[in-house]
Amino acid sequence: MTDTSLISVASLGGGHGLYQTLKAVRLAGPANLTAIVTVADDGGSSGRLRRELNQIPPGDLRMALAALADDADTPQMWAQLLQHRFGGTGALAGHAVGNLLLAGLTELLGSEQQALDTVTSLTNSAGRVLPMALEPLEIEADVSGLADDPRVMNTVRGQVAVATTPGTVRRVRLIPERPRANPAAVEALRKADLITLGPGSWFSSVIPHLLVPELVEAINDSSAMVVVVLNLSAEAGETSGFNNERHLHMLFQHRSDLRIDRVLVDETVLGSDTDRRYLERAAANLGAGVVYADLRAQGESGELLDIHDPEKLSAALKRVYRGS
Protein backbone atom coordinates (compact mmCIF):
# COMPACT_ATOMS: atom_id res chain seq x y z
CA MET A 1 0.00 0.00 0.00
CA THR A 2 1.29 3.40 -0.89
CA ASP A 3 -1.12 5.32 1.32
CA THR A 4 -0.81 4.24 4.95
CA SER A 5 -3.57 6.47 6.35
CA LEU A 6 -6.31 4.36 7.91
CA ILE A 7 -9.63 5.53 6.47
CA SER A 8 -12.12 2.68 6.75
CA VAL A 9 -12.15 -0.34 9.07
CA ALA A 10 -14.60 -3.25 9.21
CA SER A 11 -14.44 -5.53 12.26
CA LEU A 12 -16.20 -8.90 12.31
CA GLY A 13 -17.06 -10.85 15.44
CA GLY A 14 -19.33 -10.81 18.43
CA GLY A 15 -19.47 -10.62 22.20
CA HIS A 16 -16.55 -9.59 24.38
CA GLY A 17 -13.94 -10.22 21.70
CA LEU A 18 -15.50 -7.79 19.25
CA TYR A 19 -16.06 -5.32 22.10
CA GLN A 20 -12.31 -5.17 22.80
CA THR A 21 -11.46 -4.94 19.11
CA LEU A 22 -13.83 -2.02 18.57
CA LYS A 23 -12.41 -0.21 21.59
CA ALA A 24 -8.97 -0.67 20.05
CA VAL A 25 -9.88 0.31 16.50
CA ARG A 26 -11.66 3.50 17.54
CA LEU A 27 -8.42 4.61 19.25
CA ALA A 28 -6.75 4.41 15.82
CA GLY A 29 -9.14 7.13 14.64
CA PRO A 30 -10.39 5.81 11.29
CA ALA A 31 -12.82 8.01 9.41
CA ASN A 32 -15.23 5.08 9.06
CA LEU A 33 -15.61 2.17 11.46
CA THR A 34 -18.13 -0.62 10.97
CA ALA A 35 -18.88 -3.53 13.29
CA ILE A 36 -20.29 -6.61 11.52
CA VAL A 37 -21.88 -8.76 14.19
CA THR A 38 -23.06 -12.36 14.57
CA VAL A 39 -26.81 -12.93 15.02
CA ALA A 40 -27.07 -16.48 16.39
CA ASP A 41 -27.28 -15.89 20.16
CA ASP A 42 -30.07 -17.89 21.79
CA GLY A 43 -29.35 -17.47 25.49
CA GLY A 44 -30.26 -15.05 28.26
CA SER A 45 -31.99 -11.78 27.48
CA SER A 46 -31.21 -12.05 23.76
CA GLY A 47 -32.70 -15.53 23.54
CA ARG A 48 -35.86 -14.45 25.33
CA LEU A 49 -36.41 -11.46 23.03
CA ARG A 50 -35.59 -13.55 19.98
CA ARG A 51 -38.19 -16.16 20.88
CA GLU A 52 -40.88 -13.75 22.08
CA LEU A 53 -40.56 -11.10 19.35
CA ASN A 54 -39.03 -13.06 16.46
CA GLN A 55 -36.29 -10.45 16.12
CA ILE A 56 -32.57 -10.68 15.55
CA PRO A 57 -30.99 -11.36 18.97
CA PRO A 58 -29.74 -7.98 20.18
CA GLY A 59 -27.05 -8.87 22.73
CA ASP A 60 -23.92 -8.89 20.56
CA LEU A 61 -25.21 -5.85 18.67
CA ARG A 62 -25.75 -4.02 21.97
CA MET A 63 -22.20 -4.75 23.09
CA ALA A 64 -20.84 -3.33 19.86
CA LEU A 65 -22.93 -0.19 20.33
CA ALA A 66 -21.59 0.15 23.88
CA ALA A 67 -17.99 -0.15 22.66
CA LEU A 68 -18.54 2.64 20.13
CA ALA A 69 -20.66 5.01 22.26
CA ASP A 70 -19.20 8.50 22.67
CA ASP A 71 -19.13 9.34 26.37
CA ALA A 72 -16.84 12.36 26.17
CA ASP A 73 -19.35 14.69 27.82
CA THR A 74 -20.98 12.14 30.15
CA PRO A 75 -18.25 9.61 30.99
CA GLN A 76 -19.43 6.05 30.33
CA MET A 77 -23.11 6.95 30.73
CA TRP A 78 -24.32 5.58 27.41
CA ALA A 79 -22.08 2.52 27.55
CA GLN A 80 -23.16 1.74 31.10
CA LEU A 81 -26.83 2.30 30.32
CA LEU A 82 -26.79 0.04 27.28
CA GLN A 83 -25.03 -2.68 29.28
CA HIS A 84 -27.07 -2.31 32.49
CA ARG A 85 -29.08 -5.40 33.43
CA PHE A 86 -32.18 -5.36 35.61
CA GLY A 87 -32.00 -7.35 38.80
CA GLY A 88 -34.72 -8.94 40.85
CA THR A 89 -36.92 -11.88 39.96
CA GLY A 90 -39.63 -10.24 37.87
CA ALA A 91 -40.28 -10.16 34.15
CA LEU A 92 -37.42 -7.72 33.51
CA ALA A 93 -34.84 -9.66 35.51
CA GLY A 94 -31.74 -10.31 33.43
CA HIS A 95 -32.71 -8.07 30.54
CA ALA A 96 -30.14 -5.50 29.41
CA VAL A 97 -31.45 -1.97 28.84
CA GLY A 98 -29.81 -1.87 25.42
CA ASN A 99 -31.55 -5.08 24.38
CA LEU A 100 -34.94 -3.68 25.32
CA LEU A 101 -34.17 -0.37 23.62
CA LEU A 102 -33.27 -2.13 20.38
CA ALA A 103 -36.33 -4.39 20.60
CA GLY A 104 -38.65 -1.44 21.16
CA LEU A 105 -37.13 0.63 18.37
CA THR A 106 -37.36 -2.34 16.00
CA GLU A 107 -41.09 -2.65 16.64
CA LEU A 108 -41.54 1.12 16.32
CA LEU A 109 -39.46 1.56 13.14
CA GLY A 110 -40.06 -1.85 11.56
CA SER A 111 -36.36 -2.53 10.97
CA GLU A 112 -33.50 -3.83 13.12
CA GLN A 113 -31.02 -1.79 11.10
CA GLN A 114 -33.01 1.41 11.58
CA ALA A 115 -33.12 0.65 15.29
CA LEU A 116 -29.34 0.23 15.41
CA ASP A 117 -28.76 3.40 13.41
CA THR A 118 -31.07 5.33 15.75
CA VAL A 119 -29.08 4.23 18.81
CA THR A 120 -25.89 5.07 16.91
CA SER A 121 -27.21 8.61 16.48
CA LEU A 122 -28.37 8.88 20.10
CA THR A 123 -24.97 7.84 21.44
CA ASN A 124 -22.94 9.87 18.92
CA SER A 125 -21.26 6.59 18.08
CA ALA A 126 -17.74 6.28 16.69
CA GLY A 127 -19.01 3.83 14.07
CA ARG A 128 -21.92 1.90 12.60
CA VAL A 129 -23.14 -1.49 13.84
CA LEU A 130 -24.47 -3.99 11.28
CA PRO A 131 -25.89 -7.48 11.81
CA MET A 132 -24.12 -9.88 9.46
CA ALA A 133 -27.51 -11.16 8.24
CA LEU A 134 -30.99 -9.71 8.44
CA GLU A 135 -32.55 -12.80 10.01
CA PRO A 136 -31.85 -14.66 13.25
CA LEU A 137 -29.57 -17.65 12.65
CA GLU A 138 -28.86 -20.85 14.55
CA ILE A 139 -25.56 -22.63 15.03
CA GLU A 140 -25.34 -26.40 14.75
CA ALA A 141 -22.15 -28.31 15.55
CA ASP A 142 -20.65 -31.76 15.11
CA VAL A 143 -19.17 -32.65 18.49
CA SER A 144 -17.04 -35.63 19.52
CA GLY A 145 -16.41 -36.88 23.02
CA LEU A 146 -20.04 -36.97 24.16
CA ALA A 147 -20.37 -40.72 23.70
CA ASP A 148 -18.30 -43.59 25.07
CA ASP A 149 -16.72 -44.03 21.63
CA PRO A 150 -14.70 -40.84 20.92
CA ARG A 151 -15.13 -41.44 17.19
CA VAL A 152 -18.89 -40.95 17.40
CA MET A 153 -20.14 -37.52 16.35
CA ASN A 154 -23.13 -35.94 18.04
CA THR A 155 -25.10 -32.97 16.78
CA VAL A 156 -25.42 -30.02 19.15
CA ARG A 157 -27.72 -27.16 18.22
CA GLY A 158 -27.85 -23.61 19.55
CA GLN A 159 -25.18 -21.03 20.36
CA VAL A 160 -25.29 -21.62 24.11
CA ALA A 161 -25.16 -25.41 23.71
CA VAL A 162 -22.19 -25.18 21.34
CA ALA A 163 -20.32 -22.68 23.53
CA THR A 164 -20.71 -24.82 26.66
CA THR A 165 -20.41 -28.34 25.28
CA PRO A 166 -18.09 -30.64 27.28
CA GLY A 167 -17.17 -32.35 24.00
CA THR A 168 -14.84 -31.24 21.22
CA VAL A 169 -16.37 -29.17 18.42
CA ARG A 170 -15.26 -30.45 15.02
CA ARG A 171 -17.37 -28.37 12.63
CA VAL A 172 -20.20 -25.86 12.77
CA ARG A 173 -23.02 -24.94 10.38
CA LEU A 174 -25.59 -22.18 10.19
CA ILE A 175 -29.31 -22.74 9.99
CA PRO A 176 -30.52 -21.77 7.47
CA GLU A 177 -27.42 -22.74 5.51
CA ARG A 178 -25.80 -20.15 3.25
CA PRO A 179 -27.90 -17.24 4.56
CA ARG A 180 -28.04 -13.95 2.69
CA ALA A 181 -25.65 -11.36 4.02
CA ASN A 182 -26.71 -7.92 5.12
CA PRO A 183 -26.05 -5.85 1.95
CA ALA A 184 -24.69 -3.00 4.06
CA ALA A 185 -22.13 -5.39 5.57
CA VAL A 186 -21.02 -6.52 2.12
CA GLU A 187 -20.60 -2.90 1.05
CA ALA A 188 -18.60 -2.04 4.18
CA LEU A 189 -16.21 -4.94 3.57
CA ARG A 190 -15.68 -4.02 -0.06
CA LYS A 191 -14.82 -0.42 0.88
CA ALA A 192 -12.60 -1.19 3.87
CA ASP A 193 -8.86 -0.48 4.14
CA LEU A 194 -8.52 -2.86 7.08
CA ILE A 195 -10.67 -5.86 8.00
CA THR A 196 -10.33 -7.58 11.37
CA LEU A 197 -11.65 -11.01 12.34
CA GLY A 198 -11.52 -12.12 15.98
CA PRO A 199 -10.74 -12.46 18.78
CA GLY A 200 -13.75 -14.13 20.38
CA SER A 201 -15.61 -17.40 20.78
CA TRP A 202 -14.20 -19.19 17.75
CA PHE A 203 -17.16 -21.35 16.77
CA SER A 204 -19.98 -19.02 17.82
CA SER A 205 -18.62 -15.52 17.12
CA VAL A 206 -15.79 -15.81 14.57
CA ILE A 207 -16.35 -18.74 12.22
CA PRO A 208 -20.08 -17.98 11.60
CA HIS A 209 -19.03 -15.03 9.44
CA LEU A 210 -17.21 -17.47 7.17
CA LEU A 211 -20.42 -19.45 6.66
CA VAL A 212 -22.13 -16.52 4.94
CA PRO A 213 -20.82 -16.82 1.36
CA GLU A 214 -21.34 -13.19 0.40
CA LEU A 215 -19.24 -12.00 3.34
CA VAL A 216 -16.27 -14.17 2.36
CA GLU A 217 -16.61 -13.10 -1.28
CA ALA A 218 -16.60 -9.45 -0.19
CA ILE A 219 -13.49 -10.00 1.97
CA ASN A 220 -11.67 -11.76 -0.84
CA ASP A 221 -12.68 -9.15 -3.43
CA SER A 222 -11.70 -6.16 -1.28
CA SER A 223 -8.35 -4.41 -1.41
CA ALA A 224 -8.24 -4.30 2.40
CA MET A 225 -5.57 -5.77 4.60
CA VAL A 226 -7.23 -8.70 6.40
CA VAL A 227 -6.01 -9.37 9.94
CA VAL A 228 -7.03 -12.28 12.17
CA VAL A 229 -6.57 -11.46 15.86
CA LEU A 230 -6.04 -14.68 17.79
CA ASN A 231 -7.40 -15.33 21.26
CA LEU A 232 -5.11 -15.11 24.26
CA SER A 233 -6.22 -18.50 25.53
CA ALA A 234 -8.54 -21.36 24.68
CA GLU A 235 -12.07 -20.98 25.99
CA ALA A 236 -13.63 -23.51 28.33
CA GLY A 237 -16.19 -25.44 26.33
CA GLU A 238 -16.03 -24.99 22.58
CA THR A 239 -12.23 -24.60 22.17
CA SER A 240 -10.98 -26.27 25.34
CA GLY A 241 -7.50 -27.64 24.68
CA PHE A 242 -7.06 -25.79 21.39
CA ASN A 243 -3.71 -24.19 20.67
CA ASN A 244 -3.23 -21.22 18.35
CA GLU A 245 -2.33 -23.42 15.42
CA ARG A 246 -5.59 -25.34 15.73
CA HIS A 247 -7.61 -22.11 15.75
CA LEU A 248 -6.19 -21.34 12.31
CA HIS A 249 -6.78 -24.90 11.12
CA MET A 250 -10.44 -24.43 12.01
CA LEU A 251 -10.64 -21.32 9.82
CA PHE A 252 -9.04 -23.23 6.96
CA GLN A 253 -11.33 -26.21 7.48
CA HIS A 254 -14.47 -24.09 7.30
CA ARG A 255 -13.39 -21.80 4.47
CA SER A 256 -10.11 -22.76 2.82
CA ASP A 257 -10.44 -20.00 0.20
CA LEU A 258 -10.54 -17.19 2.78
CA ARG A 259 -7.90 -14.55 2.04
CA ILE A 260 -5.93 -13.47 5.11
CA ASP A 261 -2.89 -11.19 5.12
CA ARG A 262 -1.74 -11.22 8.74
CA VAL A 263 -2.33 -13.18 11.93
CA LEU A 264 -1.81 -11.05 15.04
CA VAL A 265 -0.87 -13.00 18.16
CA ASP A 266 0.28 -12.00 21.63
CA GLU A 267 4.00 -12.58 22.02
CA THR A 268 3.58 -14.32 25.39
CA VAL A 269 1.19 -17.02 24.15
CA LEU A 270 3.67 -19.28 22.37
CA GLY A 271 6.31 -20.84 24.58
CA SER A 272 8.84 -22.10 22.05
CA ASP A 273 10.27 -21.57 18.59
CA THR A 274 8.67 -24.87 17.56
CA ASP A 275 5.22 -23.58 18.51
CA ARG A 276 5.87 -20.46 16.44
CA ARG A 277 6.94 -22.51 13.43
CA TYR A 278 3.75 -24.59 13.62
CA LEU A 279 1.62 -21.45 13.88
CA GLU A 280 3.42 -19.79 10.98
CA ARG A 281 2.91 -22.90 8.84
CA ALA A 282 -0.82 -22.90 9.63
CA ALA A 283 -1.01 -19.19 8.75
CA ALA A 284 0.78 -19.82 5.47
CA ASN A 285 -2.00 -22.25 4.47
CA LEU A 286 -4.27 -19.20 4.52
CA GLY A 287 -1.73 -17.02 2.72
CA ALA A 288 -0.88 -15.04 5.84
CA GLY A 289 2.17 -13.99 7.79
CA VAL A 290 2.30 -13.92 11.60
CA VAL A 291 2.96 -10.79 13.65
CA TYR A 292 3.85 -11.03 17.35
CA ALA A 293 3.11 -8.15 19.70
CA ASP A 294 2.47 -7.30 23.34
CA LEU A 295 -1.34 -7.35 23.49
CA ARG A 296 -2.34 -8.40 27.01
CA ALA A 297 -3.95 -6.12 29.53
CA GLN A 298 -2.40 -5.95 32.99
CA GLY A 299 -4.12 -6.05 36.35
CA GLU A 300 -3.62 -3.56 39.15
CA SER A 301 -0.75 -5.63 40.52
CA GLY A 302 0.90 -5.95 37.13
CA GLU A 303 -0.30 -9.48 36.43
CA LEU A 304 -1.11 -10.37 32.81
CA LEU A 305 -4.81 -10.87 32.09
CA ASP A 306 -6.58 -12.97 29.46
CA ILE A 307 -8.01 -9.87 27.80
CA HIS A 308 -6.67 -7.66 25.03
CA ASP A 309 -5.55 -4.19 26.06
CA PRO A 310 -7.28 -1.74 23.67
CA GLU A 311 -4.32 0.65 23.51
CA LYS A 312 -1.82 -2.14 22.83
CA LEU A 313 -4.09 -3.78 20.25
CA SER A 314 -4.71 -0.43 18.56
CA ALA A 315 -0.99 0.27 18.28
CA ALA A 316 -0.34 -3.23 16.93
CA LEU A 317 -3.08 -2.97 14.29
CA LYS A 318 -1.69 0.37 13.12
CA ARG A 319 1.82 -1.11 12.85
CA VAL A 320 0.54 -4.13 10.93
CA TYR A 321 -1.45 -1.96 8.56
CA ARG A 322 1.49 0.35 7.90
CA GLY A 323 3.84 -2.57 7.44
CA SER A 324 6.21 -1.46 10.18
MOFEN-V33946 format. One record per residue. N is the residue number from 1. SS is DSSP state (H for helix, E for strand, - for the rest). NEAR is the number of other ideal C-beta (glycine too) atoms within 8 Angstrom. D_FIRST is the distance of its C-alpha to the first C-alpha in whole Angstrom. Layout:
n:N ss:SS near:NEAR d_first:D_FIRST
n:N ss:SS near:NEAR d_first:D_FIRST
This chain:
n:1 ss:- near:6 d_first:0
n:2 ss:- near:3 d_first:4
n:3 ss:- near:4 d_first:6
n:4 ss:- near:8 d_first:7
n:5 ss:- near:4 d_first:10
n:6 ss:- near:12 d_first:11
n:7 ss:- near:7 d_first:13
n:8 ss:E near:14 d_first:14
n:9 ss:E near:15 d_first:15
n:10 ss:E near:14 d_first:18
n:11 ss:E near:14 d_first:20
n:12 ss:E near:13 d_first:22
n:13 ss:E near:19 d_first:25
n:14 ss:- near:15 d_first:29
n:15 ss:H near:13 d_first:31
n:16 ss:H near:8 d_first:31
n:17 ss:H near:16 d_first:28
n:18 ss:H near:19 d_first:26
n:19 ss:H near:12 d_first:28
n:20 ss:H near:14 d_first:26
n:21 ss:H near:16 d_first:23
n:22 ss:H near:15 d_first:23
n:23 ss:H near:10 d_first:25
n:24 ss:H near:15 d_first:22
n:25 ss:H near:15 d_first:19
n:26 ss:H near:13 d_first:21
n:27 ss:H near:9 d_first:22
n:28 ss:- near:11 d_first:18
n:29 ss:- near:5 d_first:19
n:30 ss:- near:13 d_first:16
n:31 ss:- near:4 d_first:18
n:32 ss:E near:11 d_first:18
n:33 ss:E near:14 d_first:19
n:34 ss:E near:15 d_first:21
n:35 ss:E near:15 d_first:23
n:36 ss:E near:16 d_first:24
n:37 ss:E near:15 d_first:28
n:38 ss:- near:14 d_first:30
n:39 ss:- near:14 d_first:33
n:40 ss:- near:13 d_first:36
n:41 ss:- near:15 d_first:37
n:42 ss:- near:11 d_first:41
n:43 ss:- near:8 d_first:43
n:44 ss:H near:8 d_first:44
n:45 ss:H near:12 d_first:44
n:46 ss:H near:14 d_first:41
n:47 ss:H near:12 d_first:43
n:48 ss:H near:10 d_first:46
n:49 ss:H near:15 d_first:45
n:50 ss:H near:14 d_first:43
n:51 ss:H near:7 d_first:46
n:52 ss:H near:6 d_first:48
n:53 ss:H near:9 d_first:46
n:54 ss:- near:6 d_first:44
n:55 ss:- near:11 d_first:41
n:56 ss:- near:11 d_first:38
n:57 ss:- near:15 d_first:38
n:58 ss:- near:14 d_first:37
n:59 ss:H near:13 d_first:36
n:60 ss:H near:16 d_first:33
n:61 ss:H near:16 d_first:32
n:62 ss:H near:14 d_first:34
n:63 ss:H near:14 d_first:32
n:64 ss:H near:14 d_first:29
n:65 ss:H near:16 d_first:31
n:66 ss:H near:13 d_first:32
n:67 ss:H near:14 d_first:29
n:68 ss:H near:16 d_first:27
n:69 ss:- near:13 d_first:31
n:70 ss:- near:9 d_first:31
n:71 ss:- near:10 d_first:34
n:72 ss:- near:4 d_first:33
n:73 ss:- near:3 d_first:37
n:74 ss:- near:6 d_first:39
n:75 ss:- near:5 d_first:37
n:76 ss:- near:7 d_first:37
n:77 ss:H near:8 d_first:39
n:78 ss:H near:13 d_first:37
n:79 ss:H near:11 d_first:35
n:80 ss:H near:8 d_first:39
n:81 ss:H near:9 d_first:41
n:82 ss:H near:16 d_first:38
n:83 ss:H near:12 d_first:39
n:84 ss:- near:9 d_first:42
n:85 ss:E near:9 d_first:45
n:86 ss:- near:10 d_first:48
n:87 ss:- near:4 d_first:51
n:88 ss:- near:6 d_first:54
n:89 ss:- near:3 d_first:56
n:90 ss:- near:6 d_first:56
n:91 ss:- near:3 d_first:54
n:92 ss:- near:8 d_first:51
n:93 ss:- near:9 d_first:51
n:94 ss:- near:8 d_first:47
n:95 ss:- near:12 d_first:45
n:96 ss:E near:12 d_first:42
n:97 ss:H near:12 d_first:43
n:98 ss:H near:15 d_first:39
n:99 ss:H near:14 d_first:40
n:100 ss:H near:11 d_first:43
n:101 ss:H near:10 d_first:42
n:102 ss:H near:15 d_first:39
n:103 ss:H near:12 d_first:42
n:104 ss:H near:8 d_first:44
n:105 ss:H near:12 d_first:41
n:106 ss:H near:14 d_first:41
n:107 ss:H near:8 d_first:44
n:108 ss:H near:7 d_first:45
n:109 ss:H near:9 d_first:42
n:110 ss:- near:6 d_first:42
n:111 ss:- near:7 d_first:38
n:112 ss:H near:12 d_first:36
n:113 ss:H near:11 d_first:33
n:114 ss:H near:11 d_first:35
n:115 ss:H near:13 d_first:36
n:116 ss:H near:15 d_first:33
n:117 ss:H near:9 d_first:32
n:118 ss:H near:10 d_first:35
n:119 ss:H near:15 d_first:35
n:120 ss:H near:13 d_first:31
n:121 ss:H near:8 d_first:33
n:122 ss:H near:7 d_first:36
n:123 ss:- near:12 d_first:34
n:124 ss:- near:6 d_first:31
n:125 ss:- near:13 d_first:29
n:126 ss:- near:7 d_first:25
n:127 ss:- near:13 d_first:24
n:128 ss:E near:13 d_first:25
n:129 ss:E near:13 d_first:27
n:130 ss:E near:14 d_first:27
n:131 ss:E near:14 d_first:29
n:132 ss:- near:15 d_first:28
n:133 ss:- near:11 d_first:31
n:134 ss:- near:8 d_first:34
n:135 ss:- near:9 d_first:36
n:136 ss:- near:10 d_first:37
n:137 ss:- near:13 d_first:37
n:138 ss:E near:11 d_first:38
n:139 ss:E near:16 d_first:37
n:140 ss:E near:11 d_first:39
n:141 ss:E near:16 d_first:39
n:142 ss:E near:10 d_first:41
n:143 ss:E near:15 d_first:42
n:144 ss:E near:12 d_first:44
n:145 ss:- near:8 d_first:46
n:146 ss:- near:10 d_first:48
n:147 ss:- near:7 d_first:51
n:148 ss:- near:3 d_first:54
n:149 ss:- near:5 d_first:52
n:150 ss:- near:6 d_first:48
n:151 ss:- near:5 d_first:47
n:152 ss:- near:9 d_first:48
n:153 ss:E near:8 d_first:46
n:154 ss:E near:10 d_first:46
n:155 ss:E near:8 d_first:45
n:156 ss:E near:13 d_first:44
n:157 ss:E near:10 d_first:43
n:158 ss:- near:10 d_first:41
n:159 ss:H near:12 d_first:39
n:160 ss:H near:10 d_first:41
n:161 ss:H near:9 d_first:43
n:162 ss:H near:18 d_first:40
n:163 ss:H near:12 d_first:38
n:164 ss:- near:8 d_first:42
n:165 ss:- near:13 d_first:43
n:166 ss:- near:6 d_first:45
n:167 ss:- near:10 d_first:44
n:168 ss:E near:8 d_first:41
n:169 ss:E near:14 d_first:38
n:170 ss:E near:8 d_first:37
n:171 ss:E near:8 d_first:36
n:172 ss:E near:15 d_first:35
n:173 ss:E near:9 d_first:35
n:174 ss:E near:15 d_first:35
n:175 ss:E near:9 d_first:38
n:176 ss:- near:7 d_first:38
n:177 ss:- near:7 d_first:36
n:178 ss:- near:7 d_first:33
n:179 ss:- near:10 d_first:33
n:180 ss:- near:7 d_first:31
n:181 ss:- near:13 d_first:28
n:182 ss:- near:12 d_first:28
n:183 ss:H near:6 d_first:27
n:184 ss:H near:9 d_first:25
n:185 ss:H near:16 d_first:23
n:186 ss:H near:12 d_first:22
n:187 ss:H near:8 d_first:21
n:188 ss:H near:15 d_first:19
n:189 ss:H near:15 d_first:17
n:190 ss:H near:9 d_first:16
n:191 ss:H near:8 d_first:15
n:192 ss:- near:13 d_first:13
n:193 ss:- near:11 d_first:10
n:194 ss:E near:14 d_first:11
n:195 ss:E near:15 d_first:15
n:196 ss:E near:15 d_first:17
n:197 ss:E near:12 d_first:20
n:198 ss:- near:13 d_first:23
n:199 ss:- near:12 d_first:25
n:200 ss:- near:13 d_first:28
n:201 ss:- near:13 d_first:31
n:202 ss:H near:15 d_first:30
n:203 ss:H near:15 d_first:32
n:204 ss:H near:15 d_first:33
n:205 ss:H near:13 d_first:30
n:206 ss:H near:17 d_first:27
n:207 ss:H near:12 d_first:28
n:208 ss:H near:17 d_first:29
n:209 ss:H near:14 d_first:26
n:210 ss:H near:12 d_first:26
n:211 ss:H near:12 d_first:29
n:212 ss:- near:15 d_first:28
n:213 ss:H near:7 d_first:27
n:214 ss:H near:9 d_first:25
n:215 ss:H near:16 d_first:23
n:216 ss:H near:13 d_first:22
n:217 ss:H near:8 d_first:21
n:218 ss:H near:13 d_first:19
n:219 ss:H near:13 d_first:17
n:220 ss:H near:9 d_first:17
n:221 ss:H near:6 d_first:16
n:222 ss:- near:12 d_first:13
n:223 ss:- near:3 d_first:10
n:224 ss:- near:11 d_first:10
n:225 ss:E near:11 d_first:9
n:226 ss:E near:13 d_first:13
n:227 ss:E near:16 d_first:15
n:228 ss:E near:14 d_first:19
n:229 ss:E near:12 d_first:21
n:230 ss:- near:14 d_first:24
n:231 ss:- near:13 d_first:27
n:232 ss:- near:11 d_first:29
n:233 ss:- near:6 d_first:32
n:234 ss:- near:9 d_first:34
n:235 ss:- near:11 d_first:36
n:236 ss:- near:4 d_first:39
n:237 ss:- near:9 d_first:40
n:238 ss:- near:14 d_first:37
n:239 ss:- near:14 d_first:35
n:240 ss:- near:9 d_first:38
n:241 ss:- near:5 d_first:38
n:242 ss:- near:9 d_first:34
n:243 ss:- near:7 d_first:32
n:244 ss:H near:12 d_first:28
n:245 ss:H near:11 d_first:28
n:246 ss:H near:9 d_first:30
n:247 ss:H near:13 d_first:28
n:248 ss:H near:16 d_first:25
n:249 ss:H near:10 d_first:28
n:250 ss:H near:12 d_first:29
n:251 ss:H near:15 d_first:26
n:252 ss:H near:12 d_first:26
n:253 ss:H near:7 d_first:30
n:254 ss:H near:10 d_first:29
n:255 ss:- near:9 d_first:26
n:256 ss:- near:6 d_first:25
n:257 ss:- near:6 d_first:23
n:258 ss:- near:12 d_first:20
n:259 ss:- near:9 d_first:17
n:260 ss:- near:14 d_first:16
n:261 ss:- near:9 d_first:13
n:262 ss:E near:13 d_first:14
n:263 ss:E near:15 d_first:18
n:264 ss:E near:13 d_first:19
n:265 ss:E near:14 d_first:22
n:266 ss:E near:12 d_first:25
n:267 ss:- near:9 d_first:26
n:268 ss:- near:6 d_first:29
n:269 ss:- near:9 d_first:30
n:270 ss:- near:10 d_first:30
n:271 ss:- near:3 d_first:33
n:272 ss:- near:6 d_first:32
n:273 ss:H near:5 d_first:30
n:274 ss:H near:6 d_first:32
n:275 ss:H near:12 d_first:30
n:276 ss:H near:11 d_first:27
n:277 ss:H near:8 d_first:27
n:278 ss:H near:9 d_first:28
n:279 ss:H near:15 d_first:26
n:280 ss:H near:10 d_first:23
n:281 ss:H near:9 d_first:25
n:282 ss:H near:12 d_first:25
n:283 ss:H near:13 d_first:21
n:284 ss:H near:9 d_first:21
n:285 ss:H near:10 d_first:23
n:286 ss:- near:13 d_first:20
n:287 ss:- near:7 d_first:17
n:288 ss:- near:12 d_first:16
n:289 ss:E near:9 d_first:16
n:290 ss:E near:11 d_first:18
n:291 ss:E near:11 d_first:18
n:292 ss:E near:8 d_first:21
n:293 ss:E near:12 d_first:22
n:294 ss:- near:8 d_first:25
n:295 ss:- near:13 d_first:25
n:296 ss:E near:14 d_first:28
n:297 ss:E near:9 d_first:30
n:298 ss:E near:8 d_first:34
n:299 ss:- near:8 d_first:37
n:300 ss:- near:3 d_first:39
n:301 ss:- near:4 d_first:41
n:302 ss:- near:5 d_first:38
n:303 ss:- near:6 d_first:38
n:304 ss:E near:7 d_first:34
n:305 ss:E near:8 d_first:34
n:306 ss:E near:5 d_first:33
n:307 ss:E near:9 d_first:31
n:308 ss:E near:15 d_first:27
n:309 ss:- near:10 d_first:27
n:310 ss:H near:10 d_first:25
n:311 ss:H near:8 d_first:24
n:312 ss:H near:14 d_first:23
n:313 ss:H near:14 d_first:21
n:314 ss:H near:12 d_first:19
n:315 ss:H near:9 d_first:18
n:316 ss:H near:13 d_first:17
n:317 ss:H near:15 d_first:15
n:318 ss:H near:10 d_first:13
n:319 ss:H near:10 d_first:13
n:320 ss:H near:12 d_first:12
n:321 ss:H near:13 d_first:9
n:322 ss:H near:7 d_first:8
n:323 ss:- near:6 d_first:9
n:324 ss:- near:3 d_first:12
